[in-house]
Amino acid sequence: MNGFSEDRKSRILYELDNFGKVSVRKLAERLKVTPETIRRDLDDLEGQRKLKRIHGGAIKISYDKIEPSYMSRQNIFKTEKKKIGMKAASLISDGDIIALDVGTTTCEILNFLEGKSDLTVLLNSVFALNYLIERQMQGTFHGKIIFLGGEINIDQMSCFGPISENLMTQFYVDKAFIAIGGMSIDHGITGYDIYETNLSKMLIQNAKEVIVVSDRSKIGVRNFYKVADFDAVDIVISDTAEPSEWSNSLEQLGVQWLKA
């Protein structure tokens, strides 16, 4: 039943993303469930700050202005993020040069690098840097670590700004793993912070292959800062299948969606 509930919520967010407003009655008819079921879904989504309830339906929250701190996000969707991290790591080959965007989901990839050799990892996450150094000292990570230093963002445990961006101009990578705040077909992939967004853009521009890692809570969400259109993405890895309404568009854009 939970799977059906998540599918409905994804559909609701898709409708909101395209039309800005949804009706309980029309959703119930379209999804063939009771109005009470739709109201519960809308209440859940409002609790997640994905929409605002109004009489008879809901309206879209265009964007979230502030991203929760890194530490507060670590245990949200923990199981799902671990599955995504494992799937993402399976795409990494010996000798790859990879870049990891800042995010709790991208950091999960690090848990599954053992056994891979001759990797080069570019990152600007302080948490990820400390983790990889520890693993290298233990002999469970074999590769090169390049840290894109700069001004420290304590809340997000990351480096950002002109120094990080200037360093990134010096590198090209095989695979860039991008964390996001939201994604939709019409508005692409989006984020919370202009500095993190700028660096994400550079990672995408300098990568042979762009892989977005995202749990289901980001589907249908639009944040304030645009990272890229979907046609810049090669693969999406999520804990759920793509919304059925997205399938044709993803195929036309050449985006592969992998369920972890």
N, C-alpha and C positions, 0 to 999 in steps of 0.2 A: 504493500500500500504506500510505503514511503516513497518508492520510486515514482508512482503515479503522481503523488503530491508534488515532487520536485519537477516532474515534467510539466505539470499545470503551472507551477510558479515560473518556470522558464518561459512558458507561453505568455503568461501575464506580463512579464517584464519585456518580452518582445513586442507585445501590443503597445505597452506604454512607451517604449523607445520609438516606435513609429508614429503613434497617434497622440501621445501625451496624456491621454485619459482613457479609462476603461469603466465599463458599466457591469455591475454584478449580474444583472439580468441577462445581458448579451453574452457575457462570459459563460454563465451557467448553460445557456442554450448551445453555445458553440462547443463547449467542452463536455456537454452531456452529463453534468453533475447538478446537484441541488444548489440553490443560492446560498444556503448555510455553509456548504463546503467552500464556495468561492470566498465568502466573508472570512472564514477561518484562514484561508490562504493569504488574503489581503492583510489580515491582522498580523500574521507571521512576517510577511514582507515589510510591513510598516515597522515591526519590532527590529528588523535588520536594517532599517533606514533606507530601504530600496524604493519606497513610495510614500505618499501621504494620503490617508483615508479621507474621503469626503462622503457626503450623503449619496448613497446609491452606487458608490464605486471608489475610484482612486485616481489621483493625478501623479504625474511623474516628478521625481526629484531630479533635476537636471544633472547635478553633480554634487559630490561630497567635497567640501573644501579642505578638511583636515584629515590626514591619515592617522589612524591609531599608531601608537609607538610600536617599535619592533618587538619589544618584550611582551607587550599585551597581545600581539598577534601570533605569538609562537605556538600557542596551544589551541588556536581556532582552526578547525578542519585539519587537525594534526594527522589523523589516519589517512585522510584523502591526500594531503600534501606528501606524505611518505610514499604512497602509491605512485603519485605523479613523479616524484623524484626518482624512484626506481625505474620507471618507464623512460624518463628522460636520459638517465645514465646508460640505459641499454643502447642508446643511439650514439654513444661516444666510443670511438675506436682508439686503439693504441696509436700514439703519435699525434693525436688531434691537438690543435690549438683552440681552446674554448674560452668564451667570455661569459661570466655569470653576472646578471643584473642584480641589484639589491632587492631582496625579498625573502620571506620565510620559506616560500616554495622552492626558489632556486637553491637555497642553502640545503634543502633536503637532498639535492643531487649529490652533495659531497659525501653523504653516508654510503654511497654505492659505487665509489671509484676504486675501491680496493681490488687489486688484481689487474688493473689497467696500467700500462707502462708508458713512459716517455710523453706524458701529457704536459701541456703548458696551459696554465689557468690564469686568465686576467680577471681581476675583480676589484670592486671598490667597497665591499662590505667588510667592516671591521670584524664582525662576528665570524664571517667565512674565513677571513685571513687567519684569525687566531685558531680556528678549527683546523685548517689545513696545516699550519705550522705544528700543531700538536700531533696530527696524524703523521706528518713527515718525521718528527722526532721518534715516534713509535715504530716507524718503518712500514706503515700501512698505506702511505701515499708516496708514489714515486713519480716525480715530475718537477716542473719549474713553476714557481709562483711569482706573478707580477702584480703588484698592488698599485692601483691608480689613485695615488694619494691626493690630498687636497684639504680643504676645510672640513672639519668633522661635524657631522650631524649626530648629536648624542641620542636623540629620540629614535632615529632610524639606524643607528650603529653603522653609519656610512660616511664616505668622503664624497664631496661634490664640488662644483664650481669650476672656474677657469683652469685651475691647475690640473684637475682630473681630466677635463676635456682636452687640454693641450697634450697630456700624456697619451690619451686615447688616439690622437691623430697619428701616432707613431706606429700603430699596430693594425694588422689585418688578421682575422680569425677564421677558422673553419666553421665553427658553430657558435652562435650567440643565443643564450637562454635568457629570455626576457620575462620579467615579472610585470604584472599589470595591476591597475586599480579597477579597470572595467573594459569590456569589449562589446561591440555591436557591429552588425554588418554595415550599417549606414555611417557610423561615426568612427569605426576602426578601433584601435587599442588606445587607451587613455590612462593617465596617471594623476597623482595628487600634486606633485612638486615640480616646479619648472626646471630646477637644476637636475633632478633625477631624470626628468623627461628628456632634457637635452642630451644627457649622457646616453640614455637608452637609444635615442635617435642615431647617435654616432656608432653605437654598437651594431645597430641594424645596417647602417650604411657600409660598415667595414667588415661584414660577415658574409661568407659564402652561403650560409644557411641560417635562417632565423626561426627559432623555435620558441613559441609562447607557452609558458606553463601557468595554468590557472585552475583553481577550483571552481565549482559551479556557482558560487556566490557572485562571481564577477560577470557572469553572462547577462547581457542586456543592460549593463550599467555603463553610464557615461560620466567620466570625471571632467574636471575643468581643463586639464592640459592634454592636448593630443600628442600621441607618440608617433603613430603611423596609420595609414590606411591598411586594410586587410590584404591588399595585393602585395604588400611588403613582407608578408608572413608566409613561410613555407609549411610549417607544422604547428598545430595546436595540440597540447597534451592536457587533458582534463580528467576529472574523476567521473564524468558523465558523457554520454554521447551528445553530439551537436544537436541543437534544437532543429526539429524537422523542417521548420521554415527557413533555416539557413542552408540546408544541404545543397540546393541548386546553385546558390550564390557562391558557396565555398568551392564547389566543383568548377564553376566558371572562372574563379579567381586562382585556381590551382593550389588551394590550401588543403592539406591533409589533416584530418582531425583524428587523433588517437585517444581512445579511452583507456585510462590506466587501470 
